[in-house]
């Protein structure tokens, strides 16, 4: 059973930085791509950043230049370094893992990020 365990997040002020982590445990060998999503109250879940099996990284326009996604394959862990945070970045952040050999997508439980103005 694959589990994605998230850590990080919290309450910060605008302009501050935070780092989120997502560690895959269990037999996660089927996971090839991973990503970070977020969901703000009353809004749909949206893609923030994603990394493919060939390490190509995509950033949503609203975080490009401020957020950095990285992955440590040796630790089966993905990170999201968030800088220059804005109040509109306030949301629950979820990590996602997927691959064509996986029976389904895997999701972390989510972590709250709150940015005060």
Secondary structure, DSSP 8 states (H G I E B T S, - for coil): --EEEEE--EEEETT--EEEEEEEESS-TT--EEEEEEE-TTS--EEEEEE-TT--EEE-TTTTTTEEEEEEGGGTEEEEEE-S--GGG-EEEEEEEE-TTSSS-EE---EEEEEE-
